[in-house]
Amino acid sequence: MEIPDKNETFPLPHYKKLCFLKNIIKNPNIIVGDYTYYDDFENVESFEKNVKYHFDFLGD
């Protein structure tokens, strides 16, 4: 079994609904591991809007 490259956004060829989050998150306050993945049937780029309890004014 081959381990997926953690620097690839989409580890499964020809399937753009699953991604490694580290490669799409732009907010520096959201920290994830190298192999943390996210699967979304609509758009994986919308992950950050799903973060509900992250309050910058509290120092999160």
Backbone as XML, in Angstrom:
<?xml version="1.0"?>
<chain id="A" units="angstrom">
  <residue number="1" name="MET">
    <atom name="N" x="0.842" y="-1.181" z="0.000"/>
    <atom name="CA" x="0.000" y="0.000" z="0.000"/>
    <atom name="C" x="0.882" y="1.238" z="0.000"/>
  </residue>
  <residue number="2" name="GLU">
    <atom name="N" x="0.578" y="2.143" z="-0.865"/>
    <atom name="CA" x="1.351" y="3.381" z="-0.992"/>
    <atom name="C" x="0.688" y="4.485" z="-0.167"/>
  </residue>
  <residue number="3" name="ILE">
    <atom name="N" x="1.496" y="5.234" z="0.578"/>
    <atom name="CA" x="1.000" y="6.348" z="1.382"/>
    <atom name="C" x="0.821" y="7.563" z="0.481"/>
  </residue>
  <residue number="4" name="PRO">
    <atom name="N" x="-0.330" y="8.237" z="0.578"/>
    <atom name="CA" x="-0.553" y="9.431" z="-0.258"/>
    <atom name="C" x="0.423" y="10.544" z="0.102"/>
  </residue>
  <residue number="5" name="ASP">
    <atom name="N" x="0.757" y="11.354" z="-0.871"/>
    <atom name="CA" x="1.628" y="12.505" z="-0.658"/>
    <atom name="C" x="0.846" y="13.567" z="0.102"/>
  </residue>
  <residue number="6" name="LYS">
    <atom name="N" x="1.329" y="13.954" z="1.283"/>
    <atom name="CA" x="0.616" y="14.922" z="2.125"/>
    <atom name="C" x="0.572" y="16.318" z="1.515"/>
  </residue>
  <residue number="7" name="ASN">
    <atom name="N" x="1.385" y="16.576" z="0.511"/>
    <atom name="CA" x="1.411" y="17.887" z="-0.144"/>
    <atom name="C" x="0.463" y="17.979" z="-1.334"/>
  </residue>
  <residue number="8" name="GLU">
    <atom name="N" x="-0.146" y="16.877" z="-1.693"/>
    <atom name="CA" x="-1.158" y="16.880" z="-2.748"/>
    <atom name="C" x="-2.478" y="17.338" z="-2.140"/>
  </residue>
  <residue number="9" name="THR">
    <atom name="N" x="-3.163" y="18.228" z="-2.796"/>
    <atom name="CA" x="-4.451" y="18.683" z="-2.284"/>
    <atom name="C" x="-5.471" y="17.556" z="-2.334"/>
  </residue>
  <residue number="10" name="PHE">
    <atom name="N" x="-5.518" y="16.854" z="-3.446"/>
    <atom name="CA" x="-6.483" y="15.775" z="-3.637"/>
    <atom name="C" x="-5.728" y="14.444" z="-3.717"/>
  </residue>
  <residue number="11" name="PRO">
    <atom name="N" x="-5.763" y="13.648" z="-2.642"/>
    <atom name="CA" x="-4.979" y="12.412" z="-2.611"/>
    <atom name="C" x="-5.520" y="11.285" z="-3.481"/>
  </residue>
  <residue number="12" name="LEU">
    <atom name="N" x="-6.796" y="11.342" z="-3.830"/>
    <atom name="CA" x="-7.381" y="10.316" z="-4.688"/>
    <atom name="C" x="-7.498" y="10.842" z="-6.108"/>
  </residue>
  <residue number="13" name="PRO">
    <atom name="N" x="-6.839" y="10.201" z="-7.052"/>
    <atom name="CA" x="-6.912" y="10.680" z="-8.443"/>
    <atom name="C" x="-8.362" y="10.686" z="-8.952"/>
  </residue>
  <residue number="14" name="HIS">
    <atom name="N" x="-8.712" y="11.734" z="-9.666"/>
    <atom name="CA" x="-10.022" y="11.859" z="-10.309"/>
    <atom name="C" x="-11.179" y="11.994" z="-9.321"/>
  </residue>
  <residue number="15" name="TYR">
    <atom name="N" x="-10.895" y="12.337" z="-8.060"/>
    <atom name="CA" x="-11.961" y="12.554" z="-7.076"/>
    <atom name="C" x="-11.676" y="13.862" z="-6.359"/>
  </residue>
  <residue number="16" name="LYS">
    <atom name="N" x="-12.392" y="14.911" z="-6.728"/>
    <atom name="CA" x="-12.126" y="16.259" z="-6.217"/>
    <atom name="C" x="-13.030" y="16.641" z="-5.053"/>
  </residue>
  <residue number="17" name="LYS">
    <atom name="N" x="-13.650" y="15.666" z="-4.430"/>
    <atom name="CA" x="-14.528" y="15.941" z="-3.291"/>
    <atom name="C" x="-13.834" y="15.678" z="-1.957"/>
  </residue>
  <residue number="18" name="LEU">
    <atom name="N" x="-12.674" y="15.054" z="-1.956"/>
    <atom name="CA" x="-11.919" y="14.748" z="-0.752"/>
    <atom name="C" x="-10.541" y="15.391" z="-0.861"/>
  </residue>
  <residue number="19" name="CYS">
    <atom name="N" x="-10.138" y="16.104" z="0.192"/>
    <atom name="CA" x="-8.849" y="16.793" z="0.142"/>
    <atom name="C" x="-8.149" y="16.720" z="1.494"/>
  </residue>
  <residue number="20" name="PHE">
    <atom name="N" x="-6.863" y="16.983" z="1.477"/>
    <atom name="CA" x="-6.117" y="17.186" z="2.713"/>
    <atom name="C" x="-6.299" y="18.648" z="3.102"/>
  </residue>
  <residue number="21" name="LEU">
    <atom name="N" x="-6.844" y="18.887" z="4.297"/>
    <atom name="CA" x="-7.193" y="20.239" z="4.722"/>
    <atom name="C" x="-6.002" y="21.183" z="4.790"/>
  </residue>
  <residue number="22" name="LYS">
    <atom name="N" x="-4.856" y="20.678" z="5.175"/>
    <atom name="CA" x="-3.676" y="21.532" z="5.319"/>
    <atom name="C" x="-3.393" y="22.314" z="4.042"/>
  </residue>
  <residue number="23" name="ASN">
    <atom name="N" x="-3.766" y="21.757" z="2.919"/>
    <atom name="CA" x="-3.449" y="22.370" z="1.632"/>
    <atom name="C" x="-4.497" y="23.360" z="1.136"/>
  </residue>
  <residue number="24" name="ILE">
    <atom name="N" x="-5.620" y="23.491" z="1.834"/>
    <atom name="CA" x="-6.641" y="24.442" z="1.383"/>
    <atom name="C" x="-6.945" y="25.530" z="2.400"/>
  </residue>
  <residue number="25" name="ILE">
    <atom name="N" x="-6.594" y="25.321" z="3.669"/>
    <atom name="CA" x="-6.915" y="26.300" z="4.711"/>
    <atom name="C" x="-6.015" y="27.524" z="4.580"/>
  </residue>
  <residue number="26" name="LYS">
    <atom name="N" x="-6.639" y="28.692" z="4.623"/>
    <atom name="CA" x="-5.900" y="29.952" z="4.511"/>
    <atom name="C" x="-5.793" y="30.683" z="5.850"/>
  </residue>
  <residue number="27" name="ASN">
    <atom name="N" x="-6.702" y="30.413" z="6.778"/>
    <atom name="CA" x="-6.698" y="31.052" z="8.091"/>
    <atom name="C" x="-5.585" y="30.445" z="8.954"/>
  </residue>
  <residue number="28" name="PRO">
    <atom name="N" x="-4.598" y="31.243" z="9.376"/>
    <atom name="CA" x="-3.485" y="30.693" z="10.151"/>
    <atom name="C" x="-3.885" y="30.231" z="11.552"/>
  </residue>
  <residue number="29" name="ASN">
    <atom name="N" x="-5.077" y="30.592" z="12.014"/>
    <atom name="CA" x="-5.532" y="30.168" z="13.336"/>
    <atom name="C" x="-6.190" y="28.791" z="13.341"/>
  </residue>
  <residue number="30" name="ILE">
    <atom name="N" x="-6.430" y="28.230" z="12.167"/>
    <atom name="CA" x="-6.982" y="26.880" z="12.067"/>
    <atom name="C" x="-5.805" y="25.932" z="11.838"/>
  </residue>
  <residue number="31" name="ILE">
    <atom name="N" x="-5.581" y="25.068" z="12.796"/>
    <atom name="CA" x="-4.425" y="24.160" z="12.744"/>
    <atom name="C" x="-4.928" y="22.729" z="12.575"/>
  </residue>
  <residue number="32" name="VAL">
    <atom name="N" x="-4.397" y="22.047" z="11.570"/>
    <atom name="CA" x="-4.752" y="20.651" z="11.307"/>
    <atom name="C" x="-3.463" y="19.868" z="11.034"/>
  </residue>
  <residue number="33" name="GLY">
    <atom name="N" x="-3.563" y="18.565" z="11.129"/>
    <atom name="CA" x="-2.423" y="17.704" z="10.857"/>
    <atom name="C" x="-2.186" y="17.518" z="9.366"/>
  </residue>
  <residue number="34" name="ASP">
    <atom name="N" x="-1.060" y="16.920" z="9.047"/>
    <atom name="CA" x="-0.685" y="16.712" z="7.649"/>
    <atom name="C" x="-1.684" y="15.843" z="6.888"/>
  </residue>
  <residue number="35" name="TYR">
    <atom name="N" x="-2.252" y="14.843" z="7.545"/>
    <atom name="CA" x="-3.143" y="13.907" z="6.869"/>
    <atom name="C" x="-4.602" y="14.061" z="7.280"/>
  </residue>
  <residue number="36" name="THR">
    <atom name="N" x="-4.967" y="15.217" z="7.832"/>
    <atom name="CA" x="-6.365" y="15.475" z="8.158"/>
    <atom name="C" x="-7.109" y="15.734" z="6.853"/>
  </residue>
  <residue number="37" name="TYR">
    <atom name="N" x="-8.157" y="14.966" z="6.626"/>
    <atom name="CA" x="-8.869" y="15.106" z="5.354"/>
    <atom name="C" x="-10.300" y="15.563" z="5.562"/>
  </residue>
  <residue number="38" name="TYR">
    <atom name="N" x="-10.880" y="16.032" z="4.476"/>
    <atom name="CA" x="-12.245" y="16.563" z="4.480"/>
    <atom name="C" x="-12.919" y="16.136" z="3.194"/>
  </residue>
  <residue number="39" name="ASP">
    <atom name="N" x="-14.130" y="15.655" z="3.320"/>
    <atom name="CA" x="-14.906" y="15.215" z="2.164"/>
    <atom name="C" x="-16.186" y="16.032" z="2.120"/>
  </residue>
  <residue number="40" name="ASP">
    <atom name="N" x="-16.450" y="16.681" z="1.002"/>
    <atom name="CA" x="-17.634" y="17.524" z="0.850"/>
    <atom name="C" x="-18.197" y="17.300" z="-0.542"/>
  </residue>
  <residue number="41" name="PHE">
    <atom name="N" x="-19.465" y="16.992" z="-0.616"/>
    <atom name="CA" x="-20.080" y="16.702" z="-1.915"/>
    <atom name="C" x="-20.250" y="17.932" z="-2.785"/>
  </residue>
  <residue number="42" name="GLU">
    <atom name="N" x="-20.213" y="19.119" z="-2.176"/>
    <atom name="CA" x="-20.394" y="20.336" z="-2.961"/>
    <atom name="C" x="-19.071" y="20.995" z="-3.324"/>
  </residue>
  <residue number="43" name="ASN">
    <atom name="N" x="-18.306" y="21.421" z="-2.302"/>
    <atom name="CA" x="-17.068" y="22.151" z="-2.572"/>
    <atom name="C" x="-16.160" y="22.074" z="-1.354"/>
  </residue>
  <residue number="44" name="VAL">
    <atom name="N" x="-15.005" y="21.467" z="-1.488"/>
    <atom name="CA" x="-14.091" y="21.347" z="-0.351"/>
    <atom name="C" x="-13.516" y="22.691" z="0.076"/>
  </residue>
  <residue number="45" name="GLU">
    <atom name="N" x="-13.517" y="23.663" z="-0.822"/>
    <atom name="CA" x="-12.997" y="24.991" z="-0.503"/>
    <atom name="C" x="-13.863" y="25.722" z="0.523"/>
  </residue>
  <residue number="46" name="SER">
    <atom name="N" x="-15.046" y="25.223" z="0.798"/>
    <atom name="CA" x="-15.948" y="25.888" z="1.737"/>
    <atom name="C" x="-15.741" y="25.420" z="3.184"/>
  </residue>
  <residue number="47" name="PHE">
    <atom name="N" x="-14.691" y="24.683" z="3.453"/>
    <atom name="CA" x="-14.461" y="24.157" z="4.803"/>
    <atom name="C" x="-14.430" y="25.246" z="5.867"/>
  </residue>
  <residue number="48" name="GLU">
    <atom name="N" x="-13.734" y="26.330" z="5.630"/>
    <atom name="CA" x="-13.547" y="27.359" z="6.654"/>
    <atom name="C" x="-14.861" y="28.000" z="7.098"/>
  </residue>
  <residue number="49" name="LYS">
    <atom name="N" x="-15.836" y="28.074" z="6.239"/>
    <atom name="CA" x="-17.115" y="28.651" z="6.654"/>
    <atom name="C" x="-17.874" y="27.715" z="7.585"/>
  </residue>
  <residue number="50" name="ASN">
    <atom name="N" x="-17.464" y="26.461" z="7.662"/>
    <atom name="CA" x="-18.089" y="25.490" z="8.557"/>
    <atom name="C" x="-17.478" y="25.480" z="9.955"/>
  </residue>
  <residue number="51" name="VAL">
    <atom name="N" x="-16.424" y="26.244" z="10.173"/>
    <atom name="CA" x="-15.812" y="26.342" z="11.499"/>
    <atom name="C" x="-16.705" y="27.277" z="12.317"/>
  </residue>
  <residue number="52" name="LYS">
    <atom name="N" x="-17.446" y="26.721" z="13.256"/>
    <atom name="CA" x="-18.489" y="27.465" z="13.967"/>
    <atom name="C" x="-17.998" y="28.185" z="15.225"/>
  </residue>
  <residue number="53" name="TYR">
    <atom name="N" x="-17.094" y="27.590" z="15.959"/>
    <atom name="CA" x="-16.721" y="28.145" z="17.257"/>
    <atom name="C" x="-15.253" y="28.540" z="17.294"/>
  </residue>
  <residue number="54" name="HIS">
    <atom name="N" x="-14.917" y="29.517" z="16.498"/>
    <atom name="CA" x="-13.556" y="30.052" z="16.447"/>
    <atom name="C" x="-13.682" y="31.557" z="16.549"/>
  </residue>
  <residue number="55" name="PHE">
    <atom name="N" x="-13.331" y="32.085" z="17.706"/>
    <atom name="CA" x="-13.554" y="33.507" z="17.960"/>
    <atom name="C" x="-12.227" y="34.251" z="18.050"/>
  </residue>
  <residue number="56" name="ASP">
    <atom name="N" x="-11.922" y="35.036" z="17.025"/>
    <atom name="CA" x="-10.681" y="35.812" z="17.004"/>
    <atom name="C" x="-10.588" y="36.792" z="18.175"/>
  </residue>
  <residue number="57" name="PHE">
    <atom name="N" x="-11.728" y="37.364" z="18.575"/>
    <atom name="CA" x="-11.706" y="38.369" z="19.646"/>
    <atom name="C" x="-11.383" y="37.760" z="21.013"/>
  </residue>
  <residue number="58" name="LEU">
    <atom name="N" x="-11.428" y="36.424" z="21.125"/>
    <atom name="CA" x="-11.036" y="35.754" z="22.371"/>
    <atom name="C" x="-9.613" y="35.230" z="22.340"/>
  </residue>
  <residue number="59" name="GLY">
    <atom name="N" x="-8.972" y="35.386" z="21.204"/>
    <atom name="CA" x="-7.612" y="34.894" z="21.066"/>
    <atom name="C" x="-7.511" y="33.483" z="20.530"/>
  </residue>
  <residue number="60" name="ASP">
    <atom name="N" x="-8.636" y="32.957" z="20.028"/>
    <atom name="CA" x="-8.614" y="31.611" z="19.435"/>
    <atom name="C" x="-7.712" y="31.567" z="18.227"/>
  </residue>
</chain>
